[in-house]
């Protein structure tokens, strides 16, 4: 639990003169005030002595609300990536498919900014983590319009099994001399998204988003392997500075 302590003095310290007596005054009294805007609580401590009592205010900021990182993890755990969908599947059709397995708050098919064509993947933000998990379990590797779709959570919560994700991606990555480096990746870009994004420019043998060691957090760059140098050149020419998840990516030979 994070705590920030500071001493706050009254403009005029309150002095309460008392004559000496044999009675002892309690040395500390705690007063607890309501929670403030960002989930902090002020606790006041009063110190006193026999002849005079000097009230001092100890402001202790106690973080009692859920941390922002856990909130963002919960949101990420409800967001589902759906890849390799047919081009004719629009937002309404994808919502209909997803909501057979849970309640969707938002469903969006991603379209190319310039051509207006579907990029063959989309996202669904489910109402609960359980709904998101159900969508992954029921729809991953199923067929829609003759295409086997890929469905997964966009980002595993930090408290979950995050260390296995980079290991799985590394074992699936097939290195090749025909490879491009992809930089300035948005944190939401997954390996599947990267592979699908580049697949229209050639035969993608494998792709990988680089992760921070021991976590599932993206390092902001990745690699894509093709079957020929011509495909590498085509990908660089077409996709360097192209927008992906709201950020212009950098593409060059690896």
Secondary structure, 3 states (H helix, E strand, C coil): CCEEEEEECCCCCCEEECCCCCCCCCCEEEEEEEECCCCCEEEEEEECCCCEEECCEEEEEECCCCCHHHHHHHHHHCEEEEECCCCCCCHHHHHHHHCCCCCEEEEEEEECCCCCCEEEEEEEEECCHHHHHHHHHHHCCCEECCEECEEEECCCCCCCCCHHHHHHHHHHCCCCCCEEEEECCCCCCCHHHHHHHHHCCCCEEEEEEEECCCCCCEEEEEEEEECCHHHHHHHHHHHCCCEECCEECEEEEC
